[in-house]
Amino acid sequence: MAKVAVIRAGQAAELLGVSVETVRRWASEGRLKSTRTAGGQRVVPIDEISRLVAERRREAQARARSGAAQSARNRFEGIVTRVERDRVAAVVEVLCGPHRLVSLMTAEAVDELGLQVGQRAACIVKATNVIVEVTAR
């Protein structure tokens, strides 16, 4: 029987552009096959990474063909990890791979979107100003 090439969960997360927590969740949900080493470390077959990358590419192409167009190019998909709201405003945090994005929005927008912790969401960033800083010489 041929030995299957595997990588650690952290390496898989890096290749997929998601967090290790997302790799664990996908494995628990059955979206990504993984096994455990004798020492208990989670490992993922390389062919699973290739399969999931191809699947995500097809999903992105389907979204692009859906007819929705926008000028923003910085689109980050992830999982909602925090929703804090009061009567008027809300703070929504989304973990997108190794990045944590925080959005301030109206409580009404949270309700309309039905945002809840654990939900998949996409953050679209459009910056009109970028500041570059250099350290003192």
C-alpha positions in Angstrom: 0.0 0.0 0.0 1.4 3.4 -1.0 2.2 5.9 1.7 0.1 9.0 1.6 1.9 12.3 1.8 0.6 14.4 4.6 1.3 17.8 6.2 0.6 19.2 9.7 -2.6 21.2 10.3 -0.7 24.4 10.7 1.0 24.0 7.3 -2.4 23.1 5.7 -3.9 26.3 7.2 -1.1 28.4 5.8 -1.5 26.9 2.3 -5.3 27.4 2.4 -5.0 30.9 3.8 -7.2 30.1 6.8 -6.6 29.7 10.5 -5.7 26.4 12.2 -9.0 26.6 14.0 -10.7 26.7 10.5 -8.8 23.6 9.5 -9.9 21.8 12.7 -13.5 22.9 12.1 -13.5 21.8 8.5 -12.1 18.4 9.6 -14.8 18.0 12.2 -17.5 18.9 9.7 -16.1 16.5 7.1 -15.2 19.2 4.6 -11.5 18.3 4.9 -10.1 14.8 5.6 -7.5 14.5 8.3 -6.0 11.9 10.6 -4.0 11.9 13.8 -0.5 10.7 14.2 0.4 8.3 17.0 1.4 11.4 19.0 -2.1 12.9 18.5 -1.1 15.6 16.0 -3.6 16.3 13.2 -2.2 15.8 9.7 -3.9 16.4 6.3 -3.2 14.5 3.1 -1.7 16.8 0.4 -4.3 15.6 -2.1 -7.0 17.0 0.2 -5.3 20.4 0.1 -5.3 20.3 -3.7 -8.9 19.2 -3.8 -10.0 22.0 -1.4 -8.0 24.7 -3.3 -9.6 23.7 -6.5 -13.1 23.7 -4.9 -12.5 27.2 -3.5 -11.3 28.4 -6.9 -14.4 27.1 -8.6 -16.6 28.8 -5.9 -14.8 32.1 -6.5 -15.2 31.8 -10.2 -18.9 31.1 -9.8 -19.3 34.2 -7.6 -17.5 36.2 -10.2 -19.9 35.0 -12.9 -23.0 35.7 -10.7 -23.3 39.1 -12.2 -22.4 41.0 -9.1 -19.6 43.4 -9.8 -17.7 45.8 -7.5 -14.6 47.9 -7.5 -13.2 46.5 -4.2 -10.5 43.9 -4.7 -9.7 43.1 -1.1 -12.3 40.3 -0.3 -11.6 38.1 2.7 -13.8 35.1 3.6 -13.9 33.9 7.1 -15.9 33.1 10.2 -17.7 35.5 12.5 -16.0 35.3 15.9 -17.7 38.1 17.8 -20.8 40.2 17.6 -21.3 42.9 20.2 -24.2 45.3 19.8 -26.2 47.9 21.6 -29.4 49.7 20.5 -27.6 51.6 17.7 -24.1 50.3 16.9 -22.4 46.9 16.6 -18.9 45.5 16.5 -18.4 42.5 14.3 -15.2 40.5 14.2 -14.4 38.0 11.4 -11.4 35.7 11.4 -10.2 35.4 7.8 -7.3 33.0 7.7 -4.5 34.6 9.8 -6.2 38.0 9.7 -8.8 39.4 12.2 -11.0 42.0 10.7 -13.3 44.2 12.8 -16.2 46.1 11.4 -18.2 48.8 13.1 -21.7 48.9 11.7 -25.3 49.7 12.8 -27.2 47.2 14.9 -29.8 47.3 12.2 -27.3 46.0 9.6 -26.4 43.1 12.0 -30.1 42.2 12.2 -30.6 42.5 8.4 -27.6 40.3 7.7 -28.5 37.9 10.5 -24.9 37.9 11.7 -24.1 35.4 14.4 -20.9 33.9 15.8 -19.8 30.9 13.8 -21.4 32.1 10.6 -19.4 32.3 7.4 -19.1 35.8 6.1 -17.0 37.9 3.7 -15.3 41.1 4.6 -14.7 43.5 1.7 -12.2 46.2 2.4 -12.0 49.4 0.3 -9.4 51.9 1.7 -9.2 55.4 0.4 -6.2 56.2 2.5 -3.0 54.2 3.1 -0.3 55.5 5.6 3.3 54.3 5.2 5.5 54.5 8.2 9.3 53.9 8.5 11.3 53.5 11.6 13.7 56.2 12.8 17.2 56.0 11.4 
